Amino acid sequence: MPKIALPKYMRIKKLSGGKTAYYLNFPTRYQSKEINGRRCPFSTSVALGGDFAQACVKHSTLMKQFDEWREGVDPAPAEGSVDWLFGKYKRSRKYDELALRTQKDYDLQMERLAEYIMPKSKRRFGLKMVKTVRPGNADKMFEDMLDAHGDRQASYAMQVARIIWNWAKRQDFADTNPFLSMGLKMAAKQATYAPSREEYERFKAAAHDMGMAHFALAATLAFELVQRGGDVIGREAKGGGIEGAMQWSDYKPGEYFQIKQNKTGAPLRLPMRDGNGPLFPELEQELAQAKKLGPFIIMDPTHRSGVPMPMSAHKFRRLFREIREKAGLPKGFQFKGLRHGGATELGDAGVEDVRPLTGHTNIKMTETYNQLSTRKAGTAARKRQLLKDEIADALKELNGG
């Protein structure tokens, strides 16, 4: 009997009981190769089944996808596949409503899910049909991602999948949600380091010594006003550029500082003084010394264009680390922690409800909800000033002053 000529890369394997199975064995040299940023969509060996005719049909489909990848073609995902579903979701209103940073987080998790190689078929999960995904697939994927990415990222990937599959059910793209009832438990985040006033002052001094007064001012805005870093320097806008940064028009010297928080939308009007004098003397001193380089208070005076521009988050983080190192501060000292340091100082001053300054709409430290107000913000700031004066007097006495 003449020997059957097998299609390219197809191999036969004899099984127990005299049965035959067909496999598509791709050369191993392609496994670590990337073409146009995409890795090979298949693992080394893909099972084609025991029927030769059906194996040939599957072989033809898979080889077409393999050749498209090898030639750098970005093929349209098959309708009804996970790749197709993710594409649909990223074009939906639901996705568009997410904050830009959240969109980037979701994109990363969708890529991890799509590129996951299923242990039995040896194919990318993105190629699987949405309606054929079962809870067992989700459980196995989670187990493998725990090993590859750790508890938090594996759990986050499953949560993103659960959200997308819930949306898919409402669109009739999926019949069930295999990512439900997985009993996910996110590992607790490490508590944010709350810098002391002494550490905060060391950072400011180092920033001034390095000729980066705008970083000293940014730290002062975050610590003294107890505001998020994104509300100080802004955040990346979906259409490009920076939005939500503090502006000079928000500030009226000796009177108030107007803030609208990016996260909560809460409008805050913080008084700069009360009947006893200034409430934020360190802040107003930094603001008085600062150069106005544009509408935003924090600008990049060394932008590559040669013109002061809004500060990018990436450049800000890089220079912040350099100043931190110069000041001899621990790595836990981060820009986002300055808000926590300021809030901690308020607590030390006996302020039980910090929301008039922070803008939070909920608090676990108190059982009674207190209405935010300019008057309460001034009261909180005054208590803080009194604490600082008491500490300064005690240190002066200890030093024999």
LOKE-200981 format. One record per residue (C-alpha): x, y, z; residue number from 1. Coordinates in steps of 0.001 Angstrom, whole numbers, plus 500000, padded with zeros to 6 digits. Layout:
REM LOKE-200981
+--------+--------+--------+-----+
!      X !      Y !      Z !   n !
+--------+--------+--------+-----+
!      X !      Y !      Z ! NUM !
...
+--------+--------+--------+-----+
END
This chain:
REM LOKE-200981
+--------+--------+--------+-----+
!      X !      Y !      Z !   n !
+--------+--------+--------+-----+
! 500000 ! 500000 ! 500000 !   1 !
! 501507 ! 503342 ! 498937 !   2 !
! 502553 ! 505692 ! 501749 !   3 !
! 500287 ! 508723 ! 502222 !   4 !
! 502020 ! 512071 ! 501654 !   5 !
! 501191 ! 514197 ! 504675 !   6 !
! 500664 ! 517958 ! 504456 !   7 !
! 503428 ! 520262 ! 505630 !   8 !
! 504362 ! 519836 ! 509317 !   9 !
! 501678 ! 517165 ! 509852 !  10 !
! 502793 ! 514104 ! 511784 !  11 !
! 501181 ! 510727 ! 512646 !  12 !
! 501271 ! 509216 ! 516091 !  13 !
! 500259 ! 505640 ! 516883 !  14 !
! 498134 ! 505379 ! 520003 !  15 !
! 497343 ! 502403 ! 522210 !  16 !
! 494703 ! 500067 ! 520780 !  17 !
! 495953 ! 500556 ! 517241 !  18 !
! 494408 ! 504019 ! 516864 !  19 !
! 496066 ! 506861 ! 514950 !  20 !
! 496237 ! 510558 ! 515815 !  21 !
! 497399 ! 513454 ! 513682 !  22 !
! 499384 ! 516464 ! 514911 !  23 !
! 500594 ! 519706 ! 513438 !  24 !
! 504195 ! 520088 ! 514637 !  25 !
! 505553 ! 523578 ! 514028 !  26 !
! 509345 ! 524060 ! 514063 !  27 !
! 510566 ! 525003 ! 517539 !  28 !
! 512549 ! 527930 ! 516137 !  29 !
! 509311 ! 529882 ! 515791 !  30 !
! 508277 ! 529593 ! 519450 !  31 !
! 510346 ! 532495 ! 520801 !  32 !
! 510113 ! 534577 ! 517640 !  33 !
! 508086 ! 537790 ! 517406 !  34 !
! 506867 ! 539315 ! 514146 !  35 !
! 505353 ! 542804 ! 514269 !  36 !
! 505134 ! 542451 ! 518045 !  37 !
! 503171 ! 539174 ! 517893 !  38 !
! 504472 ! 535815 ! 519064 !  39 !
! 503671 ! 532588 ! 517228 !  40 !
! 499930 ! 531910 ! 517789 !  41 !
! 500541 ! 528177 ! 518361 !  42 !
! 502754 ! 526057 ! 520553 !  43 !
! 505072 ! 523435 ! 519050 !  44 !
! 502487 ! 520655 ! 518662 !  45 !
! 498740 ! 521013 ! 517993 !  46 !
! 496396 ! 517995 ! 518059 !  47 !
! 494310 ! 517576 ! 514885 !  48 !
! 492272 ! 514522 ! 515886 !  49 !
! 492083 ! 510949 ! 514680 !  50 !
! 490144 ! 511396 ! 511420 !  51 !
! 492500 ! 512135 ! 508523 !  52 !
! 489993 ! 514131 ! 506443 !  53 !
! 489008 ! 516350 ! 509371 !  54 !
! 492665 ! 516662 ! 510367 !  55 !
! 493430 ! 518002 ! 506887 !  56 !
! 490678 ! 520627 ! 507185 !  57 !
! 492000 ! 521781 ! 510569 !  58 !
! 495542 ! 521715 ! 509210 !  59 !
! 494586 ! 524011 ! 506342 !  60 !
! 492957 ! 526564 ! 508698 !  61 !
! 495835 ! 526559 ! 511164 !  62 !
! 498506 ! 526769 ! 508485 !  63 !
! 496746 ! 529795 ! 506996 !  64 !
! 496884 ! 531532 ! 510392 !  65 !
! 500504 ! 530477 ! 510859 !  66 !
! 501536 ! 531763 ! 507418 !  67 !
! 499741 ! 535070 ! 508015 !  68 !
! 501653 ! 535499 ! 511259 !  69 !
! 504959 ! 534569 ! 509618 !  70 !
! 504316 ! 537076 ! 506810 !  71 !
! 503457 ! 539815 ! 509273 !  72 !
! 499791 ! 539967 ! 508335 !  73 !
! 497468 ! 541037 ! 511140 !  74 !
! 494453 ! 538795 ! 510481 !  75 !
! 490945 ! 539732 ! 511451 !  76 !
! 489833 ! 537550 ! 514363 !  77 !
! 487232 ! 534899 ! 513651 !  78 !
! 483725 ! 536087 ! 514496 !  79 !
! 482681 ! 534740 ! 517875 !  80 !
! 486257 ! 534163 ! 519092 !  81 !
! 487750 ! 535621 ! 522274 !  82 !
! 489963 ! 537901 ! 520141 !  83 !
! 486822 ! 539117 ! 518380 !  84 !
! 485032 ! 539676 ! 521700 !  85 !
! 487903 ! 541731 ! 523107 !  86 !
! 487907 ! 543855 ! 519959 !  87 !
! 484165 ! 544421 ! 520311 !  88 !
! 484536 ! 545387 ! 523964 !  89 !
! 487330 ! 547887 ! 523233 !  90 !
! 485037 ! 549617 ! 520738 !  91 !
! 482109 ! 549734 ! 523163 !  92 !
! 480731 ! 552643 ! 525171 !  93 !
! 481421 ! 550650 ! 528348 !  94 !
! 485151 ! 550615 ! 527609 !  95 !
! 485165 ! 554242 ! 526463 !  96 !
! 483728 ! 555331 ! 529825 !  97 !
! 486747 ! 553914 ! 531673 !  98 !
! 489529 ! 556245 ! 532774 !  99 !
! 492576 ! 556144 ! 530492 ! 100 !
! 494722 ! 554480 ! 533153 ! 101 !
! 492045 ! 551811 ! 533708 ! 102 !
! 491831 ! 551228 ! 529951 ! 103 !
! 495571 ! 550552 ! 529883 ! 104 !
! 495242 ! 548113 ! 532791 ! 105 !
! 492385 ! 546304 ! 531019 ! 106 !
! 494385 ! 546195 ! 527761 ! 107 !
! 497251 ! 544453 ! 529548 ! 108 !
! 494949 ! 541858 ! 531110 ! 109 !
! 493110 ! 541226 ! 527821 ! 110 !
! 496465 ! 540659 ! 526123 ! 111 !
! 497479 ! 538170 ! 528827 ! 112 !
! 494195 ! 536342 ! 528492 ! 113 !
! 494320 ! 536224 ! 524692 ! 114 !
! 497957 ! 535064 ! 524603 ! 115 !
! 497465 ! 532322 ! 527207 ! 116 !
! 498285 ! 528935 ! 525670 ! 117 !
! 495625 ! 526354 ! 526528 ! 118 !
! 497272 ! 523160 ! 527846 ! 119 !
! 495233 ! 520636 ! 525850 ! 120 !
! 494881 ! 522247 ! 522425 ! 121 !
! 498196 ! 524163 ! 522656 ! 122 !
! 496457 ! 527118 ! 521053 ! 123 !
! 496052 ! 530732 ! 522137 ! 124 !
! 492981 ! 531376 ! 524257 ! 125 !
! 492192 ! 534279 ! 521920 ! 126 !
! 491401 ! 531782 ! 519137 ! 127 !
! 488810 ! 529920 ! 521227 ! 128 !
! 485121 ! 530517 ! 520527 ! 129 !
! 483505 ! 532561 ! 523308 ! 130 !
! 480528 ! 530196 ! 523678 ! 131 !
! 482816 ! 527199 ! 524183 ! 132 !
! 484689 ! 528633 ! 527182 ! 133 !
! 483838 ! 526624 ! 530287 ! 134 !
! 484466 ! 527172 ! 534028 ! 135 !
! 487182 ! 524519 ! 533863 ! 136 !
! 489036 ! 526651 ! 531302 ! 137 !
! 488817 ! 529661 ! 533617 ! 138 !
! 490016 ! 527678 ! 536645 ! 139 !
! 493012 ! 526228 ! 534821 ! 140 !
! 493923 ! 529611 ! 533358 ! 141 !
! 493790 ! 531204 ! 536810 ! 142 !
! 495972 ! 528441 ! 538251 ! 143 !
! 498612 ! 528943 ! 535545 ! 144 !
! 498502 ! 532740 ! 535832 ! 145 !
! 499083 ! 532504 ! 539570 ! 146 !
! 502422 ! 530860 ! 538827 ! 147 !
! 503272 ! 533255 ! 535993 ! 148 !
! 502098 ! 536617 ! 537359 ! 149 !
! 501329 ! 536291 ! 541078 ! 150 !
! 498128 ! 536575 ! 543117 ! 151 !
! 497125 ! 540167 ! 542395 ! 152 !
! 497676 ! 540136 ! 538644 ! 153 !
! 496110 ! 536692 ! 538157 ! 154 !
! 493048 ! 537763 ! 540145 ! 155 !
! 492860 ! 541039 ! 538234 ! 156 !
! 492911 ! 539172 ! 534910 ! 157 !
! 490020 ! 536977 ! 536042 ! 158 !
! 488072 ! 540016 ! 537258 ! 159 !
! 488538 ! 541762 ! 533903 ! 160 !
! 487377 ! 538592 ! 532125 ! 161 !
! 484323 ! 538388 ! 534390 ! 162 !
! 483406 ! 542009 ! 533613 ! 163 !
! 483784 ! 541479 ! 529861 ! 164 !
! 481786 ! 538240 ! 529874 ! 165 !
! 478984 ! 539952 ! 531833 ! 166 !
! 478918 ! 542616 ! 529143 ! 167 !
! 479037 ! 539940 ! 526431 ! 168 !
! 475970 ! 538205 ! 527899 ! 169 !
! 473982 ! 541432 ! 527662 ! 170 !
! 475048 ! 541727 ! 524018 ! 171 !
! 474103 ! 538063 ! 523319 ! 172 !
! 477736 ! 537285 ! 522480 ! 173 !
! 477927 ! 534719 ! 525308 ! 174 !
! 475399 ! 532384 ! 526918 ! 175 !
! 477073 ! 532029 ! 530326 ! 176 !
! 479899 ! 533607 ! 532304 ! 177 !
! 482541 ! 530970 ! 533136 ! 178 !
! 484462 ! 533484 ! 535272 ! 179 !
! 481748 ! 533806 ! 537920 ! 180 !
! 481952 ! 532259 ! 541416 ! 181 !
! 485713 ! 531703 ! 541283 ! 182 !
! 486189 ! 532805 ! 544903 ! 183 !
! 488919 ! 535254 ! 543960 ! 184 !
! 490821 ! 536858 ! 546807 ! 185 !
! 493053 ! 539786 ! 546063 ! 186 !
! 496186 ! 539924 ! 548179 ! 187 !
! 496156 ! 542966 ! 550407 ! 188 !
! 498036 ! 545954 ! 549070 ! 189 !
! 501065 ! 547050 ! 550989 ! 190 !
! 500174 ! 550101 ! 553059 ! 191 !
! 501256 ! 553363 ! 551449 ! 192 !
! 504273 ! 554875 ! 553200 ! 193 !
! 503282 ! 558122 ! 554943 ! 194 !
! 506323 ! 560449 ! 555029 ! 195 !
! 506937 ! 562572 ! 558088 ! 196 !
! 507235 ! 566344 ! 557862 ! 197 !
! 510985 ! 566001 ! 558412 ! 198 !
! 511294 ! 563688 ! 555367 ! 199 !
! 509077 ! 565944 ! 553297 ! 200 !
! 511264 ! 568953 ! 554191 ! 201 !
! 514412 ! 566988 ! 553262 ! 202 !
! 512940 ! 566223 ! 549858 ! 203 !
! 512100 ! 569890 ! 549265 ! 204 !
! 515585 ! 570984 ! 550296 ! 205 !
! 517184 ! 568485 ! 547904 ! 206 !
! 514902 ! 569629 ! 545064 ! 207 !
! 515950 ! 573248 ! 545580 ! 208 !
! 519632 ! 572266 ! 545785 ! 209 !
! 519288 ! 570420 ! 542447 ! 210 !
! 517671 ! 573422 ! 540769 ! 211 !
! 514265 ! 571744 ! 540563 ! 212 !
! 512092 ! 574099 ! 542590 ! 213 !
! 508997 ! 572920 ! 540699 ! 214 !
! 509371 ! 569529 ! 542419 ! 215 !
! 509561 ! 571194 ! 545833 ! 216 !
! 506365 ! 573057 ! 544952 ! 217 !
! 504643 ! 569876 ! 543740 ! 218 !
! 505549 ! 568127 ! 547010 ! 219 !
! 504234 ! 571103 ! 548999 ! 220 !
! 500906 ! 571104 ! 547146 ! 221 !
! 500467 ! 567369 ! 547787 ! 222 !
! 501535 ! 567400 ! 551455 ! 223 !
! 500085 ! 570687 ! 552697 ! 224 !
! 496786 ! 570523 ! 550790 ! 225 !
! 496578 ! 566714 ! 551220 ! 226 !
! 495861 ! 566129 ! 547516 ! 227 !
! 496469 ! 563257 ! 545098 ! 228 !
! 499466 ! 563426 ! 542816 ! 229 !
! 497223 ! 563338 ! 539742 ! 230 !
! 495379 ! 566414 ! 540994 ! 231 !
! 498670 ! 568272 ! 541380 ! 232 !
! 500437 ! 567504 ! 538092 ! 233 !
! 497375 ! 566293 ! 536149 ! 234 !
! 496807 ! 563080 ! 534251 ! 235 !
! 497141 ! 561927 ! 530668 ! 236 !
! 494055 ! 562840 ! 528643 ! 237 !
! 492488 ! 560360 ! 526205 ! 238 !
! 492923 ! 562773 ! 523319 ! 239 !
! 496544 ! 563468 ! 524263 ! 240 !
! 498098 ! 566056 ! 526538 ! 241 !
! 497495 ! 566631 ! 530252 ! 242 !
! 494239 ! 567430 ! 531994 ! 243 !
! 493148 ! 568104 ! 535578 ! 244 !
! 496396 ! 569727 ! 536777 ! 245 !
! 496304 ! 572574 ! 539301 ! 246 !
! 496284 ! 575961 ! 537586 ! 247 !
! 497364 ! 579413 ! 538664 ! 248 !
! 493796 ! 580582 ! 538151 ! 249 !
! 492763 ! 578194 ! 540975 ! 250 !
! 494774 ! 580196 ! 543489 ! 251 !
! 494096 ! 583634 ! 544966 ! 252 !
! 497000 ! 584588 ! 547274 ! 253 !
! 496012 ! 585008 ! 550904 ! 254 !
! 492392 ! 584039 ! 550180 ! 255 !
! 491695 ! 580565 ! 548790 ! 256 !
! 492794 ! 577624 ! 546657 ! 257 !
! 490092 ! 576094 ! 544453 ! 258 !
! 490446 ! 572376 ! 543625 ! 259 !
! 488323 ! 570016 ! 541542 ! 260 !
! 489473 ! 566459 ! 542081 ! 261 !
! 489887 ! 564157 ! 539078 ! 262 !
! 488753 ! 561010 ! 540896 ! 263 !
! 485708 ! 562201 ! 542822 ! 264 !
! 484817 ! 565405 ! 541005 ! 265 !
! 484497 ! 566979 ! 544472 ! 266 !
! 484966 ! 570773 ! 544375 ! 267 !
! 487066 ! 572051 ! 547280 ! 268 !
! 487619 ! 575639 ! 548273 ! 269 !
! 490411 ! 575766 ! 550837 ! 270 !
! 490919 ! 579028 ! 552741 ! 271 !
! 494476 ! 580359 ! 552932 ! 272 !
! 493969 ! 582197 ! 556218 ! 273 !
! 491579 ! 582704 ! 559118 ! 274 !
! 491235 ! 585233 ! 561933 ! 275 !
! 494510 ! 584053 ! 563448 ! 276 !
! 496601 ! 584438 ! 560295 ! 277 !
! 497901 ! 582210 ! 557461 ! 278 !
! 496819 ! 578558 ! 557366 ! 279 !
! 499348 ! 577331 ! 554767 ! 280 !
! 502431 ! 579558 ! 555158 ! 281 !
! 504881 ! 577013 ! 553671 ! 282 !
! 502688 ! 576573 ! 550610 ! 283 !
! 502194 ! 580284 ! 550006 ! 284 !
! 505927 ! 580851 ! 550364 ! 285 !
! 506671 ! 578222 ! 547682 ! 286 !
! 503968 ! 579655 ! 545418 ! 287 !
! 505314 ! 583186 ! 545834 ! 288 !
! 508819 ! 582051 ! 544808 ! 289 !
! 507642 ! 579957 ! 541838 ! 290 !
! 507955 ! 581112 ! 538241 ! 291 !
! 504751 ! 581134 ! 536229 ! 292 !
! 505683 ! 579175 ! 533092 ! 293 !
! 502167 ! 578527 ! 531818 ! 294 !
! 498567 ! 577995 ! 532940 ! 295 !
! 499487 ! 574949 ! 535057 ! 296 !
! 501327 ! 575517 ! 538327 ! 297 !
! 503642 ! 572539 ! 537724 ! 298 !
! 505298 ! 572781 ! 534314 ! 299 !
! 508347 ! 571132 ! 532736 ! 300 !
! 510927 ! 573912 ! 532242 ! 301 !
! 513357 ! 571548 ! 530493 ! 302 !
! 510989 ! 570107 ! 527900 ! 303 !
! 512750 ! 568815 ! 524783 ! 304 !
! 510834 ! 571335 ! 522635 ! 305 !
! 512658 ! 574165 ! 524393 ! 306 !
! 509319 ! 575575 ! 525565 ! 307 !
! 507869 ! 574897 ! 529048 ! 308 !
! 505168 ! 572242 ! 528778 ! 309 !
! 502967 ! 570236 ! 531189 ! 310 !
! 505001 ! 567627 ! 533063 ! 311 !
! 504618 ! 564053 ! 531813 ! 312 !
! 504036 ! 561416 ! 534496 ! 313 !
! 506975 ! 559342 ! 533227 ! 314 !
! 509483 ! 562200 ! 533451 ! 315 !
! 508072 ! 563306 ! 536801 ! 316 !
! 508596 ! 559830 ! 538309 ! 317 !
! 512155 ! 559632 ! 536974 ! 318 !
! 513230 ! 563007 ! 538353 ! 319 !
! 511364 ! 562401 ! 541613 ! 320 !
! 513485 ! 559276 ! 542180 ! 321 !
! 516675 ! 561273 ! 541534 ! 322 !
! 515717 ! 563886 ! 544128 ! 323 !
! 514699 ! 561186 ! 546616 ! 324 !
! 518101 ! 559526 ! 546230 ! 325 !
! 519880 ! 562875 ! 546668 ! 326 !
! 517882 ! 563465 ! 549876 ! 327 !
! 518802 ! 560012 ! 551217 ! 328 !
! 515165 ! 559011 ! 551585 ! 329 !
! 513873 ! 555403 ! 551459 ! 330 !
! 512317 ! 553959 ! 548295 ! 331 !
! 508986 ! 553868 ! 550091 ! 332 !
! 508963 ! 557666 ! 549906 ! 333 !
! 506755 ! 558235 ! 546867 ! 334 !
! 504828 ! 561187 ! 545512 ! 335 !
! 501466 ! 559543 ! 546211 ! 336 !
! 502546 ! 559022 ! 549818 ! 337 !
! 502838 ! 562762 ! 550482 ! 338 !
! 499045 ! 562988 ! 550641 ! 339 !
! 499064 ! 560214 ! 553248 ! 340 !
! 501764 ! 562030 ! 555201 ! 341 !
! 499712 ! 565202 ! 555239 ! 342 !
! 496583 ! 563320 ! 556336 ! 343 !
! 498559 ! 561567 ! 559088 ! 344 !
! 499752 ! 564925 ! 560376 ! 345 !
! 496149 ! 566130 ! 560460 ! 346 !
! 495222 ! 563076 ! 562506 ! 347 !
! 498102 ! 563754 ! 564898 ! 348 !
! 496711 ! 567272 ! 565318 ! 349 !
! 493425 ! 565808 ! 566553 ! 350 !
! 491414 ! 566225 ! 563332 ! 351 !
! 488986 ! 563294 ! 563292 ! 352 !
! 487442 ! 564021 ! 559907 ! 353 !
! 489994 ! 564970 ! 557243 ! 354 !
! 487471 ! 565070 ! 554381 ! 355 !
! 487131 ! 568882 ! 554259 ! 356 !
! 490758 ! 568923 ! 553095 ! 357 !
! 491100 ! 565609 ! 551267 ! 358 !
! 487747 ! 565713 ! 549469 ! 359 !
! 486791 ! 562135 ! 550356 ! 360 !
! 483059 ! 561445 ! 550271 ! 361 !
! 483278 ! 558559 ! 552734 ! 362 !
! 485359 ! 557837 ! 555814 ! 363 !
! 485781 ! 554783 ! 558031 ! 364 !
! 487310 ! 556642 ! 560946 ! 365 !
! 484023 ! 558350 ! 561870 ! 366 !
! 480469 ! 557076 ! 561994 ! 367 !
! 478837 ! 560449 ! 561363 ! 368 !
! 478875 ! 561995 ! 557909 ! 369 !
! 480043 ! 565618 ! 558085 ! 370 !
! 479174 ! 568060 ! 555323 ! 371 !
! 482271 ! 569400 ! 553555 ! 372 !
! 482732 ! 573130 ! 553969 ! 373 !
! 485310 ! 575884 ! 553644 ! 374 !
! 484898 ! 576684 ! 557358 ! 375 !
! 485690 ! 573081 ! 558377 ! 376 !
! 488710 ! 573028 ! 556081 ! 377 !
! 490001 ! 576156 ! 557823 ! 378 !
! 489414 ! 574637 ! 561268 ! 379 !
! 491341 ! 571491 ! 560306 ! 380 !
! 494218 ! 573507 ! 558885 ! 381 !
! 494391 ! 575683 ! 562024 ! 382 !
! 494619 ! 572608 ! 564280 ! 383 !
! 497490 ! 571401 ! 562138 ! 384 !
! 499283 ! 574737 ! 562431 ! 385 !
! 498937 ! 574624 ! 566211 ! 386 !
! 500498 ! 571151 ! 566307 ! 387 !
! 503444 ! 572329 ! 564183 ! 388 !
! 503952 ! 575347 ! 566467 ! 389 !
! 503896 ! 573122 ! 569559 ! 390 !
! 506507 ! 570771 ! 568069 ! 391 !
! 508714 ! 573692 ! 567048 ! 392 !
! 508530 ! 575190 ! 570546 ! 393 !
! 509351 ! 571835 ! 572170 ! 394 !
! 512410 ! 571363 ! 569925 ! 395 !
! 513565 ! 574896 ! 570648 ! 396 !
! 513324 ! 574257 ! 574385 ! 397 !
! 515239 ! 570974 ! 574110 ! 398 !
! 518025 ! 572710 ! 572207 ! 399 !
! 518298 ! 575347 ! 574891 ! 400 !
! 516772 ! 578080 ! 572773 ! 401 !
+--------+--------+--------+-----+
END
